Amino acid sequence: MITRITASIVALLLLQGCSTAPRFEKGFGTSVRANLAAQTIDPRGAANANPAIGIDGPAARAAHQRYQQSFVQPDSAASAPLLNTLGSGK
């Protein structure tokens, strides 16, 4: 008899942590949506059919080619060692 009462009390205590709607679910995702809204400059920007206003075709092509070439031939000044500028240790 005592083991049944003890087992039922333990079962009730364990089941008390289980619920279908914990307190944290009431506002679940609200902070994420607020942060996304704060980072959005133009909420209707996705509906813009011509987002590349302000740059002409040749300038865009040249910028894209310079960007692609930066991976093929890295700038030699950027890869120069800095041993002479660090000092001689004196």
Z-matrix of the N, CA and C atoms (Angstrom, degrees):
N
C 1 1.443
C 2 1.525 1 111.60
N 3 1.320 2 115.55 1 -44.30
C 4 1.461 3 120.02 2 -179.23
C 5 1.528 4 110.40 3 -67.33
N 6 1.334 5 117.26 4 -36.15
C 7 1.460 6 119.49 5 179.19
C 8 1.526 7 111.33 6 -67.36
N 9 1.340 8 117.37 7 -34.63
C 10 1.465 9 120.33 8 177.68
C 11 1.521 10 110.76 9 -67.98
N 12 1.311 11 117.23 10 -41.78
C 13 1.463 12 120.83 11 178.70
C 14 1.532 13 109.93 12 -65.74
N 15 1.311 14 116.41 13 -43.75
C 16 1.466 15 120.61 14 178.60
C 17 1.527 16 110.69 15 -63.28
N 18 1.327 17 116.28 16 -42.44
C 19 1.469 18 119.92 17 179.62
C 20 1.512 19 111.18 18 -65.54
N 21 1.327 20 117.46 19 -39.55
C 22 1.466 21 118.83 20 179.38
C 23 1.528 22 111.57 21 -69.94
N 24 1.317 23 117.45 22 -36.22
C 25 1.475 24 119.84 23 176.29
C 26 1.519 25 110.39 24 -64.99
N 27 1.312 26 117.35 25 -43.86
C 28 1.466 27 121.14 26 178.10
C 29 1.523 28 110.24 27 -62.79
N 30 1.327 29 116.93 28 -41.60
C 31 1.466 30 120.36 29 179.37
C 32 1.520 31 110.65 30 -64.32
N 33 1.323 32 117.77 31 -41.60
C 34 1.468 33 120.65 32 178.22
C 35 1.528 34 111.54 33 -65.17
N 36 1.304 35 116.83 34 -38.98
C 37 1.470 36 120.24 35 178.38
C 38 1.532 37 111.07 36 -66.16
N 39 1.318 38 115.86 37 -39.67
C 40 1.459 39 119.19 38 178.80
C 41 1.524 40 111.98 39 -69.33
N 42 1.318 41 116.65 40 -37.74
C 43 1.464 42 120.42 41 -179.21
C 44 1.527 43 112.65 42 -76.19
N 45 1.314 44 117.23 43 -16.21
C 46 1.451 45 119.55 44 -179.27
C 47 1.531 46 111.18 45 -66.60
N 48 1.309 47 117.90 46 -27.10
C 49 1.457 48 121.08 47 177.54
C 50 1.518 49 113.11 48 -75.12
N 51 1.314 50 117.16 49 -16.96
C 52 1.457 51 121.50 50 179.99
C 53 1.520 52 109.81 51 -91.91
N 54 1.290 53 115.59 52 123.98
C 55 1.465 54 119.23 53 173.72
C 56 1.515 55 108.13 54 -147.20
N 57 1.301 56 116.99 55 161.94
C 58 1.461 57 120.21 56 -177.45
C 59 1.517 58 112.27 57 -83.37
N 60 1.317 59 118.45 58 -20.56
C 61 1.460 60 120.91 59 -178.30
C 62 1.527 61 110.39 60 -139.25
N 63 1.327 62 117.06 61 82.71
C 64 1.466 63 118.55 62 176.82
C 65 1.531 64 110.93 63 -64.26
N 66 1.302 65 114.77 64 163.50
C 67 1.460 66 119.71 65 -176.29
C 68 1.527 67 112.90 66 -61.72
N 69 1.329 68 118.43 67 -35.03
C 70 1.455 69 120.15 68 -175.46
C 71 1.524 70 112.95 69 -72.19
N 72 1.316 71 119.01 70 -17.45
C 73 1.464 72 120.34 71 -178.53
C 74 1.518 73 113.21 72 -76.05
N 75 1.315 74 118.42 73 -14.85
C 76 1.457 75 120.40 74 -177.57
C 77 1.527 76 111.09 75 -62.02
N 78 1.324 77 117.20 76 -40.81
C 79 1.459 78 120.55 77 179.96
C 80 1.515 79 112.46 78 -113.94
N 81 1.320 80 116.36 79 27.58
C 82 1.456 81 120.67 80 -175.74
C 83 1.523 82 111.22 81 -63.58
N 84 1.324 83 118.10 82 123.01
C 85 1.452 84 123.16 83 178.15
C 86 1.516 85 114.09 84 90.19
N 87 1.317 86 118.04 85 -4.58
C 88 1.457 87 120.47 86 -177.98
C 89 1.520 88 111.17 87 -64.84
N 90 1.316 89 117.90 88 -42.60
C 91 1.460 90 120.40 89 -178.64
C 92 1.523 91 111.24 90 -66.89
N 93 1.323 92 118.00 91 -36.25
C 94 1.461 93 121.11 92 178.27
C 95 1.522 94 110.23 93 -65.56
N 96 1.329 95 116.89 94 -45.08
C 97 1.463 96 120.22 95 178.65
C 98 1.522 97 111.21 96 -64.59
N 99 1.326 98 117.83 97 -36.96
C 100 1.464 99 120.95 98 178.39
C 101 1.524 100 110.89 99 -67.00
N 102 1.333 101 117.13 100 -40.25
C 103 1.469 102 120.11 101 178.15
C 104 1.525 103 111.44 102 -66.72
N 105 1.316 104 118.13 103 -40.79
C 106 1.461 105 120.93 104 177.44
C 107 1.519 106 111.02 105 -63.92
N 108 1.312 107 117.42 106 -40.36
C 109 1.460 108 120.64 107 178.94
C 110 1.523 109 110.88 108 -66.72
N 111 1.323 110 117.61 109 -35.68
C 112 1.460 111 120.97 110 179.54
C 113 1.525 112 111.81 111 -69.84
N 114 1.325 113 118.49 112 -25.28
C 115 1.450 114 121.95 113 -178.59
C 116 1.521 115 112.80 114 -91.80
N 117 1.299 116 118.19 115 -5.86
C 118 1.454 117 121.90 116 -177.68
C 119 1.513 118 109.99 117 -89.14
N 120 1.329 119 116.78 118 120.20
C 121 1.460 120 120.78 119 179.41
C 122 1.517 121 110.09 120 -75.87
N 123 1.317 122 115.70 121 -50.34
C 124 1.459 123 120.60 122 -177.84
C 125 1.521 124 108.45 123 -126.32
N 126 1.333 125 118.29 124 105.50
C 127 1.464 126 119.41 125 -178.60
C 128 1.521 127 113.57 126 -62.55
N 129 1.323 128 117.89 127 -25.49
C 130 1.462 129 120.90 128 -179.94
C 131 1.528 130 111.21 129 -94.69
N 132 1.317 131 118.36 130 15.02
C 133 1.462 132 122.09 131 -176.22
C 134 1.521 133 113.72 132 -65.40
N 135 1.301 134 118.25 133 -29.98
C 136 1.464 135 120.80 134 -179.10
C 137 1.524 136 111.62 135 -68.31
N 138 1.326 137 117.31 136 -22.42
C 139 1.461 138 120.68 137 -179.78
C 140 1.527 139 112.06 138 -84.06
N 141 1.333 140 118.10 139 -5.63
C 142 1.462 141 122.14 140 -179.14
C 143 1.527 142 109.37 141 -69.72
N 144 1.321 143 117.27 142 119.66
C 145 1.463 144 121.79 143 -178.00
C 146 1.533 145 112.16 144 -80.72
N 147 1.328 146 118.92 145 -18.92
C 148 1.463 147 122.44 146 -178.33
C 149 1.526 148 108.84 147 -131.07
N 150 1.331 149 118.08 148 78.13
C 151 1.457 150 119.68 149 -174.83
C 152 1.524 151 114.66 150 -77.23
N 153 1.334 152 118.78 151 -12.29
C 154 1.461 153 120.79 152 -174.68
C 155 1.521 154 112.84 153 -95.77
N 156 1.311 155 117.63 154 36.16
C 157 1.463 156 120.31 155 176.89
C 158 1.520 157 108.21 156 -73.25
N 159 1.321 158 116.38 157 135.38
C 160 1.447 159 120.03 158 176.80
C 161 1.519 160 114.25 159 113.17
N 162 1.312 161 119.62 160 -9.17
C 163 1.454 162 122.05 161 177.72
C 164 1.523 163 107.83 162 -135.80
N 165 1.321 164 114.93 163 133.33
C 166 1.464 165 118.43 164 -179.13
C 167 1.528 166 110.21 165 -86.92
N 168 1.310 167 115.91 166 167.52
C 169 1.461 168 121.69 167 -175.52
C 170 1.514 169 114.79 168 -60.21
N 171 1.361 170 119.46 169 -50.87
C 172 1.465 171 119.24 170 -179.45
C 173 1.530 172 113.29 171 -61.47
N 174 1.318 173 117.85 172 -37.96
C 175 1.464 174 119.90 173 178.98
C 176 1.524 175 110.94 174 -67.39
N 177 1.322 176 116.54 175 -39.62
C 178 1.462 177 120.12 176 178.19
C 179 1.522 178 110.70 177 -66.31
N 180 1.330 179 117.23 178 -40.89
C 181 1.465 180 120.38 179 178.87
C 182 1.523 181 110.65 180 -64.25
N 183 1.330 182 117.65 181 -42.90
C 184 1.465 183 120.92 182 179.84
C 185 1.528 184 110.73 183 -64.91
N 186 1.312 185 117.59 184 -40.86
C 187 1.458 186 120.23 185 178.63
C 188 1.521 187 110.70 186 -64.66
N 189 1.326 188 116.91 187 -40.59
C 190 1.462 189 120.49 188 179.10
C 191 1.521 190 110.79 189 -66.46
N 192 1.336 191 117.97 190 -40.25
C 193 1.465 192 120.43 191 178.41
C 194 1.527 193 111.26 192 -66.02
N 195 1.337 194 118.37 193 -40.52
C 196 1.466 195 120.44 194 176.77
C 197 1.523 196 110.57 195 -62.80
N 198 1.324 197 116.16 196 -39.17
C 199 1.457 198 120.32 197 178.56
C 200 1.527 199 110.45 198 -63.94
N 201 1.321 200 117.88 199 -45.35
C 202 1.462 201 120.68 200 179.97
C 203 1.528 202 111.19 201 -65.80
N 204 1.327 203 117.97 202 -38.97
C 205 1.461 204 121.50 203 -179.60
C 206 1.529 205 111.74 204 -69.46
N 207 1.321 206 117.98 205 -23.60
C 208 1.462 207 119.48 206 -179.65
C 209 1.521 208 111.47 207 -66.03
N 210 1.331 209 117.93 208 -21.40
C 211 1.451 210 120.58 209 177.70
C 212 1.522 211 111.50 210 -88.74
N 213 1.327 212 117.32 211 -25.48
C 214 1.456 213 121.19 212 179.59
C 215 1.519 214 110.07 213 -80.24
N 216 1.334 215 117.11 214 -48.56
C 217 1.458 216 123.12 215 179.91
C 218 1.525 217 109.33 216 -123.18
N 219 1.314 218 118.43 217 93.46
C 220 1.460 219 119.15 218 178.75
C 221 1.527 220 110.68 219 -65.02
N 222 1.298 221 116.07 220 152.35
C 223 1.456 222 122.17 221 -179.46
C 224 1.524 223 109.33 222 -61.93
N 225 1.331 224 118.04 223 128.02
C 226 1.465 225 121.23 224 -176.29
C 227 1.522 226 111.54 225 -68.75
N 228 1.326 227 118.63 226 -31.50
C 229 1.458 228 120.67 227 179.57
C 230 1.526 229 111.27 228 -68.41
N 231 1.294 230 116.87 229 -30.88
C 232 1.460 231 120.01 230 -179.16
C 233 1.518 232 111.91 231 -74.86
N 234 1.333 233 117.89 232 -26.41
C 235 1.457 234 119.86 233 -177.88
C 236 1.526 235 112.85 234 -97.81
N 237 1.340 236 118.89 235 5.23
C 238 1.466 237 121.84 236 179.57
C 239 1.513 238 109.35 237 -68.63
N 240 1.325 239 118.01 238 139.46
C 241 1.478 240 120.26 239 179.95
C 242 1.533 241 110.34 240 -68.16
N 243 1.306 242 115.64 241 150.21
C 244 1.450 243 121.69 242 -178.15
C 245 1.523 244 111.61 243 -105.71
N 246 1.312 245 117.54 244 27.14
C 247 1.461 246 120.49 245 -176.31
C 248 1.519 247 112.09 246 -66.55
N 249 1.326 248 118.50 247 -36.37
C 250 1.455 249 121.13 248 -178.23
C 251 1.524 250 111.89 249 -71.74
N 252 1.310 251 117.92 250 -27.97
C 253 1.455 252 120.72 251 -176.84
C 254 1.532 253 111.87 252 -86.28
N 255 1.320 254 117.95 253 -13.20
C 256 1.447 255 120.06 254 -178.08
C 257 1.527 256 112.27 255 -79.92
N 258 1.290 257 117.39 256 -17.90
C 259 1.470 258 121.31 257 179.85
C 260 1.517 259 110.74 258 104.45
N 261 1.308 260 113.84 259 168.62
C 262 1.473 261 118.77 260 -176.58
C 263 1.518 262 112.81 261 -98.38
N 264 1.309 263 117.40 262 2.04
C 265 1.455 264 120.12 263 177.12
C 266 1.511 265 113.59 264 86.52
N 267 1.305 266 118.33 265 12.05
C 268 1.478 267 120.59 266 -179.52
C 269 1.494 268 110.92 267 -86.50
